[in-house]
Amino acid sequence: MRSRFLLVLSVVAVIVAAFVFGLSVVAAKYGVLAAVGAYLVVDSLFRVPAFSARLGLITQIADLWTPAIWIPGMAERVVTRPSLLNSGAVVRDPLLDEIATGGGVQGVMPFLKELDGDETPQVEDTAPTPQKMGSGQQICPILNREVAVAFTALARAVAAATPGAQARGPVDPVQLCLDVLSDWRLRRRQRALVNALRGFFATAAAANSEDHFLETTVGLDSGLHYIKSSFINAALARLGENKEAMIYGAMVCHSVIENALLNQDEIEVIRNSDGKIILRTYKGMPVFVSDTLSRAGTTSGTVYETYFFLPGSVGMGDKPQSDQIGDVSSLLVDGDAAKNNLTIYDRTRYLLHPVGARWTGTPAAQSATNAELATAGNWALAYGDVKNVGIVRVRTNG
């Protein structure tokens, strides 16, 4: 961007040189040297975001908007940044992408029911009675979601006007924006999943919930209503023999719960060679934090939810984004020249479904809201045995 202002910088440098040394022949060689020095000084000023911003020379998102870069870049960051949705708990499948890409407000995910009959002794010259392989259907809501981000909300990040920014060197505006937007998208989707789990566990999966909480602060006891490993063990036991695979699963909890388990030395912190924390684990499971996992008690206090997931216990599908207006899944930039505003529109169509659940609700609009996802009456159990769902919950007061 600064290259566009090379002529301006050069003129400014010459003016500064002329002012210092004059334009006499005798001082010509010194003027040239001073011009070069002045150019370097002025150029360095243009590298300072605060100075450049005042002159309107900060690189604009509109200048860098290239769908062929932004859309794949956004998709890549969403599936690679550390989060519950990119852990082993969530399975991404072309079939689920196909369902999300299709029409309607819900999709059908068929499944084969487990065989539960006993084997029989072999009898000579006698054929065994075949056991029927049953099947069922999981109904999943397809979510059409959108968010608009004004350019001013990202301007500070793009300008790198943060403590220590200069020490980190040049900043790539596209990378910064994609990082901010992808993190935001992951948080929004995780919030949608949490609401779906709340609705599902309210009735259909209630048997997979280990509850040790009160709706009031009266009568709270640190041994009875606050998180500890015995509560977690009891919850995992509800999975029966399936719990053996939990070592490859994941855990998500509120930051208050994470802190409590850290104080109990139950969570292990893993750092890289630079000392930066790269992972927290509980009994080998990666731990993710979401402060959406709490609600106010009906009388007073707070109730916290902690979830544990077997590998592949949540299905995820996504309709690929385009840069086309009118596409329900698109990433667009729109500028208002009159107001000198710029807005990024992130529209997605996806599904996040607890495997073994059946959506029975009817959205009031064109897709389910988080409030509708969290409604108990909108969910039923698709599997014959709730322990095969692969997700358990612990609820405590801290």
C-alpha positions as CSV (number, residue, x, y, z in Angstrom):
1,M,0.0,0.0,0.0
2,R,2.9,2.4,0.8
3,S,4.3,1.9,-2.7
4,R,1.4,3.9,-4.0
5,F,2.7,6.8,-2.0
6,L,6.4,6.5,-3.2
7,L,6.2,9.8,-5.1
8,V,4.7,11.6,-2.1
9,L,7.4,10.2,0.2
10,S,10.1,11.3,-2.3
11,V,8.7,14.8,-2.6
12,V,8.5,15.2,1.1
13,A,12.1,13.9,1.5
14,V,13.4,16.4,-1.1
15,I,11.5,19.3,0.6
16,V,13.0,18.4,3.9
17,A,16.5,18.2,2.4
18,A,16.1,21.6,0.7
19,F,14.9,23.1,3.9
20,V,17.9,21.8,5.8
21,F,20.7,22.4,3.3
22,G,19.3,24.8,0.7
23,L,19.5,24.2,-3.1
24,S,22.9,25.6,-3.8
25,V,25.3,23.6,-6.0
26,V,27.9,23.4,-3.2
27,A,25.4,21.6,-0.9
28,A,24.0,19.4,-3.7
29,K,25.7,16.2,-2.6
30,Y,24.7,16.8,1.0
31,G,21.2,17.5,-0.2
32,V,21.1,14.1,-1.9
33,L,22.3,12.3,1.2
34,A,19.8,14.3,3.4
35,A,17.0,13.4,0.9
36,V,17.7,9.7,1.3
37,G,17.9,10.0,5.0
38,A,14.7,12.1,5.2
39,Y,12.9,9.5,2.9
40,L,13.9,6.7,5.3
41,V,12.6,8.7,8.3
42,V,9.3,9.5,6.7
43,D,8.9,6.0,5.4
44,S,9.5,4.6,8.9
45,L,6.7,6.9,10.2
46,F,4.3,5.5,7.6
47,R,5.0,2.1,9.0
48,V,3.6,3.1,12.3
49,P,-0.2,2.2,12.2
50,A,-1.3,5.2,14.4
51,F,0.5,7.7,12.1
52,S,-0.7,6.0,8.9
53,A,-4.2,5.8,10.2
54,R,-4.3,9.5,10.6
55,L,-3.4,10.0,7.0
56,G,-5.9,7.4,5.8
57,L,-3.2,5.1,4.5
58,I,-4.1,1.9,6.4
59,T,-4.7,-1.0,4.0
60,Q,-8.5,-1.4,3.6
61,I,-10.2,-4.8,3.7
62,A,-11.9,-3.9,0.4
63,D,-8.5,-3.6,-1.2
64,L,-7.6,-7.1,-0.2
65,W,-11.0,-8.8,-0.8
66,T,-10.3,-11.8,-3.1
67,P,-13.0,-14.5,-2.7
68,A,-10.5,-17.2,-3.9
69,I,-8.4,-16.5,-0.9
70,W,-10.9,-15.4,1.8
71,I,-13.4,-18.2,1.4
72,P,-11.0,-21.2,1.4
73,G,-8.9,-19.4,4.1
74,M,-12.0,-19.0,6.3
75,A,-13.0,-22.7,5.8
76,E,-9.5,-23.9,6.6
77,R,-9.2,-21.9,9.8
78,V,-12.6,-23.1,11.1
79,V,-11.6,-26.7,10.8
80,T,-8.1,-26.3,12.1
81,R,-8.2,-23.9,15.0
82,P,-8.3,-25.6,18.5
83,S,-11.8,-26.1,19.7
84,L,-14.3,-28.7,20.8
85,L,-15.7,-28.7,17.2
86,N,-12.3,-29.8,15.9
87,S,-11.7,-32.5,18.5
88,G,-12.3,-36.2,18.2
89,A,-15.8,-35.7,19.6
90,V,-17.1,-34.2,16.4
91,V,-17.2,-36.2,13.2
92,R,-17.3,-34.4,9.8
93,D,-18.7,-36.5,7.0
94,P,-19.5,-35.9,3.3
95,L,-22.9,-37.3,3.9
96,L,-23.6,-34.7,6.5
97,D,-22.3,-32.0,4.2
98,E,-24.7,-33.3,1.6
99,I,-27.6,-33.1,4.1
100,A,-26.6,-29.5,5.0
101,T,-26.4,-28.6,1.3
102,G,-29.8,-29.9,0.6
103,G,-33.2,-28.1,1.1
104,G,-35.6,-27.9,4.0
105,V,-35.2,-27.1,7.7
106,Q,-34.2,-30.6,8.8
107,G,-32.3,-33.6,7.5
108,V,-32.6,-37.4,7.9
109,M,-29.6,-39.4,9.2
110,P,-30.3,-43.2,9.0
111,F,-28.6,-45.6,11.4
112,L,-28.4,-49.3,12.0
113,K,-29.6,-50.6,15.3
114,E,-27.3,-52.7,17.4
115,L,-27.9,-56.4,17.6
116,D,-28.6,-57.5,21.1
117,G,-29.6,-61.2,20.8
118,D,-27.5,-64.1,22.2
119,E,-25.6,-66.6,20.3
120,T,-26.9,-70.2,20.3
121,P,-25.1,-73.6,20.3
122,Q,-24.6,-75.1,16.9
123,V,-26.9,-78.0,16.1
124,E,-26.0,-80.5,13.4
125,D,-28.1,-80.2,10.2
126,T,-30.0,-77.2,11.7
127,A,-29.9,-73.6,10.5
128,P,-29.7,-70.8,13.1
129,T,-32.6,-68.3,13.2
130,P,-31.4,-65.1,11.6
131,Q,-31.5,-62.0,13.7
132,K,-33.1,-59.0,12.0
133,M,-30.8,-56.0,11.4
134,G,-33.1,-53.1,12.4
135,S,-32.7,-49.5,11.3
136,G,-33.9,-46.1,12.5
137,Q,-33.7,-42.4,11.6
138,Q,-32.2,-39.5,13.3
139,I,-33.8,-36.2,12.4
140,C,-31.4,-33.2,12.7
141,P,-32.2,-29.5,12.4
142,I,-30.4,-27.6,9.7
143,L,-29.3,-24.2,10.9
144,N,-29.2,-21.1,8.6
145,R,-27.2,-18.5,10.5
146,E,-25.8,-15.1,9.6
147,V,-23.7,-12.4,11.2
148,A,-22.6,-9.0,9.9
149,V,-19.4,-7.4,11.1
150,A,-18.7,-3.7,10.5
151,F,-15.2,-2.9,9.3
152,T,-14.7,-0.6,12.3
153,A,-15.0,-3.6,14.6
154,L,-11.9,-5.0,13.0
155,A,-10.0,-1.8,12.2
156,R,-8.0,-2.0,15.4
157,A,-6.9,-5.5,14.7
158,V,-6.0,-4.7,11.1
159,A,-4.0,-1.7,12.1
160,A,-2.2,-3.9,14.7
161,A,-2.7,-1.1,17.2
162,T,-2.2,-3.5,20.1
163,P,0.5,-3.6,22.8
164,G,3.6,-5.2,21.4
165,A,2.4,-5.1,17.8
166,Q,5.5,-3.4,16.5
167,A,7.7,-5.9,18.2
168,R,5.9,-8.7,16.3
169,G,6.7,-7.1,13.0
170,P,4.4,-6.6,9.9
171,V,0.8,-7.7,10.2
172,D,-1.2,-9.5,7.5
173,P,-4.7,-7.8,7.6
174,V,-6.4,-10.8,5.8
175,Q,-4.9,-13.3,8.3
176,L,-5.9,-11.2,11.2
177,C,-9.5,-10.8,10.0
178,L,-9.8,-14.5,9.2
179,D,-8.5,-15.4,12.6
180,V,-10.9,-13.1,14.3
181,L,-13.9,-14.2,12.2
182,S,-13.1,-18.0,12.4
183,D,-12.8,-17.9,16.2
184,W,-16.0,-16.0,16.4
185,R,-17.8,-18.6,14.2
186,L,-16.5,-21.5,16.2
187,R,-17.8,-19.8,19.4
188,R,-21.2,-19.2,17.9
189,R,-21.4,-22.8,16.7
190,Q,-20.3,-24.2,20.1
191,R,-23.0,-22.1,21.6
192,A,-25.6,-23.7,19.3
193,L,-24.3,-27.2,20.2
194,V,-24.6,-26.4,23.9
195,N,-28.2,-25.3,23.5
196,A,-29.0,-28.5,21.5
197,L,-27.5,-30.6,24.3
198,R,-29.5,-28.7,26.9
199,G,-32.7,-29.5,25.1
200,F,-31.8,-33.1,24.4
201,F,-30.7,-33.8,28.0
202,A,-33.8,-32.1,29.5
203,T,-35.8,-35.2,28.8
204,A,-34.5,-37.7,26.2
205,A,-31.0,-38.1,27.5
206,A,-31.7,-37.2,31.2
207,A,-30.4,-40.6,32.3
208,N,-26.9,-39.6,31.1
209,S,-26.8,-36.7,33.5
210,E,-25.1,-36.8,36.9
211,D,-26.7,-34.0,39.0
212,H,-25.2,-32.5,42.2
213,F,-26.6,-29.0,42.3
214,L,-29.1,-26.8,44.0
215,E,-31.2,-24.0,42.6
216,T,-30.3,-21.8,45.6
217,T,-27.3,-20.8,47.5
218,V,-28.9,-22.0,50.7
219,G,-27.6,-25.3,51.9
220,L,-24.6,-25.5,49.5
221,D,-21.9,-27.9,50.6
222,S,-18.4,-28.0,49.0
223,G,-18.4,-31.8,49.2
224,L,-21.9,-32.3,47.8
225,H,-22.5,-29.6,45.2
226,Y,-19.0,-28.7,43.8
227,I,-17.2,-30.6,41.0
228,K,-14.9,-33.5,41.9
229,S,-13.5,-36.6,40.2
230,S,-16.1,-38.9,41.8
231,F,-18.9,-37.0,40.2
232,I,-17.2,-37.3,36.8
233,N,-16.5,-41.0,37.3
234,A,-20.2,-41.6,38.1
235,A,-21.2,-39.8,35.0
236,L,-18.8,-41.8,32.8
237,A,-20.1,-45.0,34.3
238,R,-23.4,-44.3,32.8
239,L,-21.9,-45.1,29.4
240,G,-21.3,-48.7,30.5
241,E,-18.7,-50.5,28.5
242,N,-18.6,-47.6,26.0
243,K,-16.7,-45.5,28.5
244,E,-13.4,-47.3,27.6
245,A,-13.2,-45.1,24.5
246,M,-13.5,-41.9,26.5
247,I,-9.7,-41.5,26.6
248,Y,-10.1,-40.5,22.9
249,G,-13.0,-38.2,23.6
250,A,-13.2,-34.6,24.9
251,M,-14.4,-32.5,27.7
252,V,-16.0,-29.1,27.7
253,C,-16.6,-27.0,30.8
254,H,-17.0,-23.5,32.2
255,S,-13.9,-21.6,33.2
256,V,-15.0,-21.8,36.9
257,I,-15.1,-25.6,36.7
258,E,-11.7,-25.7,34.9
259,N,-10.2,-23.6,37.7
260,A,-11.7,-25.8,40.4
261,L,-10.2,-28.9,38.7
262,L,-6.9,-27.2,38.3
263,N,-6.8,-26.5,42.0
264,Q,-7.5,-30.1,42.6
265,D,-4.6,-31.1,40.4
266,E,-7.0,-33.0,38.1
267,I,-6.2,-31.1,35.0
268,E,-2.8,-31.4,33.3
269,V,-1.4,-28.4,31.5
270,I,0.8,-29.1,28.5
271,R,3.2,-26.4,27.2
272,N,5.4,-26.2,24.1
273,S,9.1,-25.5,24.1
274,D,8.4,-21.7,24.4
275,G,6.4,-22.3,27.6
276,K,3.1,-21.5,25.9
277,I,0.1,-23.5,27.0
278,I,-1.0,-25.6,24.0
279,L,-3.4,-28.1,25.7
280,R,-5.2,-28.9,28.9
281,T,-6.2,-32.5,29.6
282,Y,-8.3,-34.3,32.1
283,K,-7.3,-38.0,32.4
284,G,-5.9,-37.8,28.9
285,M,-9.0,-36.0,27.4
286,P,-8.5,-32.6,25.9
287,V,-10.3,-29.9,27.9
288,F,-12.1,-27.0,26.2
289,V,-13.7,-24.0,27.9
290,S,-17.0,-22.3,27.2
291,D,-18.5,-19.7,29.5
292,T,-21.9,-20.4,28.0
293,L,-22.0,-23.5,30.2
294,S,-23.8,-21.8,33.2
295,R,-27.2,-20.5,34.1
296,A,-28.7,-18.7,37.0
297,G,-30.3,-20.8,39.7
298,T,-34.1,-20.5,39.9
299,T,-33.7,-18.9,43.4
300,S,-30.1,-17.8,43.6
301,G,-26.6,-18.9,42.8
302,T,-25.3,-20.5,39.6
303,V,-25.6,-24.0,38.0
304,Y,-22.7,-25.2,35.8
305,E,-22.7,-27.8,33.1
306,T,-19.8,-30.0,32.1
307,Y,-20.0,-32.4,29.2
308,F,-18.0,-35.4,28.2
309,F,-18.0,-36.8,24.6
310,L,-17.0,-40.1,23.2
311,P,-15.3,-39.9,19.8
312,G,-17.7,-39.2,17.0
313,S,-20.6,-38.5,19.3
314,V,-21.6,-35.3,17.5
315,G,-22.2,-35.1,13.7
316,M,-21.3,-32.0,11.8
317,G,-22.1,-31.0,8.2
318,D,-21.5,-27.7,6.3
319,K,-22.7,-26.2,3.0
320,P,-19.6,-24.7,1.3
321,Q,-19.6,-21.0,1.1
322,S,-19.6,-18.9,-2.0
323,D,-19.3,-15.2,-2.9
324,Q,-22.7,-15.1,-4.5
325,I,-25.5,-12.8,-3.4
326,G,-28.6,-14.9,-2.7
327,D,-26.6,-18.0,-1.6
328,V,-27.7,-19.0,1.9
329,S,-24.0,-19.9,2.6
330,S,-21.8,-17.1,1.5
331,L,-19.0,-14.8,2.6
332,L,-19.4,-11.3,1.2
333,V,-18.0,-7.8,1.7
334,D,-20.2,-4.8,1.0
335,G,-19.2,-1.2,0.9
336,D,-21.3,1.9,1.4
337,A,-19.4,4.7,-0.4
338,A,-21.7,7.4,0.9
339,K,-21.1,6.6,4.5
340,N,-17.5,5.2,3.9
341,N,-18.5,2.0,5.8
342,L,-17.5,-1.6,5.1
343,T,-19.3,-4.7,6.3
344,I,-18.4,-8.4,6.1
345,Y,-21.4,-10.8,5.9
346,D,-20.8,-14.3,7.1
347,R,-23.8,-16.6,6.2
348,T,-23.6,-20.3,6.9
349,R,-25.9,-23.4,6.6
350,Y,-24.8,-26.3,8.8
351,L,-25.9,-29.0,11.2
352,L,-24.4,-29.9,14.6
353,H,-26.3,-33.0,15.8
354,P,-25.9,-35.2,19.0
355,V,-25.6,-38.7,17.5
356,G,-28.6,-40.8,18.7
357,A,-31.0,-37.8,19.0
358,R,-34.1,-37.0,17.0
359,W,-35.2,-33.4,16.4
360,T,-39.0,-33.2,16.8
361,G,-39.4,-29.4,16.9
362,T,-40.9,-27.1,14.3
363,P,-38.9,-23.8,13.9
364,A,-41.0,-20.7,14.0
365,A,-38.8,-19.2,11.3
366,Q,-36.7,-20.7,8.5
367,S,-34.4,-22.6,10.9
368,A,-34.2,-23.3,14.6
369,T,-33.0,-20.6,17.0
370,N,-30.7,-21.4,20.0
371,A,-33.8,-21.0,22.3
372,E,-35.7,-23.6,20.2
373,L,-32.7,-25.9,20.3
374,A,-32.7,-25.7,24.1
375,T,-36.4,-26.5,24.4
376,A,-36.9,-29.9,26.0
377,G,-40.0,-30.8,24.0
378,N,-38.1,-30.5,20.7
379,W,-36.0,-33.6,21.2
380,A,-36.5,-37.3,21.5
381,L,-34.2,-40.3,21.7
382,A,-33.5,-42.1,18.4
383,Y,-31.3,-44.9,19.8
384,G,-32.8,-47.8,21.8
385,D,-30.4,-47.4,24.7
386,V,-29.4,-43.9,25.9
387,K,-25.9,-45.1,26.9
388,N,-25.1,-45.5,23.2
389,V,-25.5,-41.7,22.7
390,G,-21.9,-41.3,23.9
391,I,-22.4,-38.0,25.8
392,V,-22.7,-37.5,29.5
393,R,-23.2,-34.4,31.7
394,V,-22.3,-33.3,35.2
395,R,-24.2,-30.4,36.8
396,T,-22.8,-28.7,39.9
397,N,-22.8,-25.3,41.7
398,G,-19.1,-24.8,41.0
